[in-house]
Amino acid sequence: MLKIPELLKQNQGWPIYLAVVKCQFLSGVVFPPIAQRLRILGIDPTKLEANMHNVEGVHHTQHRFPPVSVESGTVAIPRLPPPHAQLPDDDLEQVPVNSPDGKANYLVKYVGRVDVGEYGGVAVIENGIQEVLRNASDIEKQEVYFELGETDVTVTLKNSCKVLLKHSYTEISSCGRRVDSVDFFAYIAGETSCSLAKKFVCYVFEASCDEESKTILCAIAQGFGRTHWFV
């Protein structure tokens, strides 16, 4: 199977052919990632939406993401699109995961690591967490600062400030958590860029609560989006 650098080298200077598998929502609105590309090409997505409306008789709406909300106690929480689906021009009311300097820092516990072999996909996250928890104890857990930067993740020991782990988002192949242990989260990283890596390791952490665990995973997902085109 060809790797990304090889594909880039072989096809440099040639046009890119692609097939659009998702053009629009049922409302007639152009799928946001496609709309962003159309604007770059100088094509107005709204004109396409109008044409689709005339041809298919689809009701056009100005909202790309309907304001659906769910109740949490007495507070209504808006259901927003996931970070990787949010575009710069989306007007979404939410608390940003990262600070203005692009960093987010959390005090968590490092539980341990386990080798997962040559495959680092999200399918091995659950087993990876389970394997680490089976062999870990509260005494072995280390308090660390989990810092999410603009292009990488850095894990530093709280007591000594020693850098324990450091991975760029291009080295991280997946992240997630188990539904039966939501305070625990993990990411899988290779020894180099995940498209080239042959050995993957699952790193497991314990957050202070379910919400913090979810926030950290969302921040990692945002990192994936920022470094999407890095090679």
C-alpha positions in Angstrom: 0.0 0.0 0.0 1.4 3.4 -1.0 2.1 5.9 1.8 1.1 9.6 1.7 4.7 10.9 0.8 5.0 8.4 -2.0 1.6 9.4 -3.4 2.5 13.1 -3.2 5.8 12.4 -5.0 4.2 10.3 -7.8 1.3 12.7 -8.4 3.0 16.1 -8.0 1.7 18.5 -10.6 -1.2 16.4 -11.6 -4.8 17.3 -11.1 -6.6 15.5 -8.2 -9.7 13.5 -9.1 -12.4 12.9 -6.5 -15.9 11.8 -6.1 -18.4 13.7 -3.9 -20.2 11.2 -1.6 -22.1 13.8 0.4 -23.2 16.9 -1.4 -26.1 18.3 0.7 -28.3 17.9 3.7 -32.0 16.9 3.3 -32.7 20.6 3.8 -30.9 21.4 0.6 -28.0 23.1 2.3 -24.6 22.2 0.9 -22.5 20.0 3.2 -20.2 22.6 5.1 -16.8 21.1 4.3 -17.7 21.1 0.6 -19.1 24.6 0.8 -15.7 25.8 2.2 -13.9 24.2 -0.7 -16.3 25.8 -3.2 -15.6 29.2 -1.8 -11.9 28.7 -2.2 -12.6 27.9 -5.9 -14.7 31.0 -6.3 -18.1 29.2 -6.4 -20.9 30.6 -4.3 -22.6 27.7 -2.4 -25.8 29.6 -2.0 -26.3 29.7 -5.8 -26.0 25.9 -5.9 -28.4 25.6 -3.0 -30.9 27.8 -4.9 -30.5 25.6 -8.0 -31.0 22.4 -5.9 -34.1 24.0 -4.3 -35.6 24.8 -7.8 -34.7 21.4 -9.2 -35.6 19.1 -6.4 -38.2 21.2 -4.6 -36.3 21.0 -1.3 -37.1 23.5 1.3 -34.1 25.8 1.9 -33.1 26.8 5.4 -30.5 29.3 6.5 -29.4 27.1 9.4 -26.7 24.6 8.5 -26.8 23.1 12.0 -30.4 23.2 13.5 -30.3 24.5 17.1 -31.3 21.3 18.8 -30.8 21.2 22.6 -31.0 18.5 25.3 -31.9 19.0 28.9 -29.2 18.5 31.6 -30.9 19.0 34.9 -32.5 22.5 34.5 -30.0 23.8 32.0 -30.5 23.5 28.2 -27.2 22.5 26.5 -27.0 23.1 22.8 -26.1 20.1 20.7 -23.2 21.3 18.6 -21.5 19.6 15.7 -18.3 17.8 16.7 -15.0 19.9 16.6 -13.8 18.3 13.3 -17.1 19.4 11.6 -16.9 23.0 12.8 -15.8 25.7 10.3 -14.2 29.1 11.0 -17.3 30.9 9.9 -19.7 28.9 12.0 -21.4 31.1 14.7 -21.5 28.6 17.5 -22.0 29.6 21.1 -19.7 27.4 23.2 -16.8 27.6 25.6 -13.6 27.0 23.6 -11.7 23.9 24.5 -8.3 25.7 24.1 -7.1 29.0 25.5 -6.4 31.9 23.1 -2.7 30.8 22.8 -3.8 27.4 21.5 -3.0 25.5 24.6 -5.0 23.6 27.2 -3.6 22.1 30.4 -5.2 19.5 32.6 -4.1 17.8 35.8 -4.8 14.1 35.3 -3.3 10.7 36.4 -1.2 8.7 34.1 -2.2 5.1 34.5 0.0 3.2 32.1 0.7 2.0 28.6 0.4 -1.1 26.5 1.7 -2.1 23.1 -1.2 -2.7 20.6 0.9 -3.9 17.6 0.8 -2.7 14.1 -2.8 -1.4 14.1 -3.6 1.8 15.9 -7.2 2.4 15.0 -10.0 3.4 17.4 -11.2 -0.3 17.5 -8.3 -1.2 19.9 -8.9 1.7 22.3 -11.3 -0.3 24.6 -9.2 -3.3 24.9 -6.1 -1.2 25.4 -7.7 0.7 28.3 -9.0 -2.6 29.8 -5.5 -4.2 29.6 -3.8 -1.3 31.3 -6.5 -1.1 34.1 -6.2 -4.8 34.7 -2.5 -4.4 35.5 -2.5 -1.1 37.2 -3.0 0.0 40.9 -3.7 3.3 42.5 -0.1 3.4 43.8 1.3 3.2 40.3 -0.7 6.1 39.0 1.3 9.3 38.5 -0.1 12.8 38.6 0.7 14.6 35.4 -0.1 17.8 33.5 -1.7 16.9 30.2 -1.0 19.8 27.8 -2.6 20.0 24.4 -0.7 22.4 22.3 -1.2 23.7 18.8 0.5 20.7 17.1 1.3 18.2 19.9 0.4 16.6 23.2 2.9 16.9 26.1 2.6 15.0 29.4 4.7 16.3 32.2 5.2 14.9 35.7 3.6 17.2 38.3 6.3 16.8 41.0 9.5 17.0 38.9 8.2 18.8 35.8 9.9 16.1 33.7 8.5 15.5 30.3 7.1 12.0 30.3 5.5 11.8 26.9 5.4 14.1 23.8 3.5 13.2 20.6 2.6 15.3 17.7 -1.0 15.0 16.4 0.3 13.4 13.2 1.8 10.6 15.4 -1.5 10.0 17.2 -3.7 7.6 15.3 -6.8 7.6 17.5 -8.2 8.5 20.9 -11.3 7.5 23.0 -12.6 5.9 26.1 -14.7 3.0 27.3 -18.4 3.5 28.0 -18.1 1.6 31.3 -15.1 3.7 32.6 -15.8 7.2 31.3 -13.3 8.9 33.6 -10.5 7.0 31.8 -9.4 8.1 28.4 -6.6 7.0 26.0 -4.8 7.9 22.9 -2.8 5.6 20.6 0.5 6.8 19.0 3.1 5.4 16.7 6.9 5.7 16.7 6.5 8.2 13.7 3.7 9.7 11.7 0.7 7.3 12.0 0.6 6.8 8.2 4.1 5.3 8.4 4.3 3.8 11.8 4.6 0.1 12.3 4.4 -0.1 16.1 1.6 1.5 18.2 1.2 2.1 21.9 -2.0 2.9 23.9 -1.4 5.5 26.6 -4.1 5.6 29.3 -5.0 8.4 31.7 -7.6 9.1 34.4 -9.4 12.4 34.4 -11.1 14.0 37.5 -14.6 13.4 36.0 -16.6 12.4 33.0 -16.8 15.9 31.6 -13.1 16.6 31.8 -12.3 13.3 30.1 -14.7 14.3 27.3 -13.3 17.8 27.0 -9.7 16.4 26.6 -10.8 14.0 23.9 -12.6 16.9 22.1 -9.4 18.9 22.3 -7.4 16.1 20.8 -9.9 15.9 18.0 -9.5 19.6 17.4 -5.7 18.9 17.2 -6.4 16.4 14.5 -8.3 19.0 12.6 -5.5 21.6 12.8 -2.9 19.2 11.6 -5.1 17.4 9.1 -2.8 18.2 6.1 0.6 17.7 7.8 2.8 15.1 6.2 
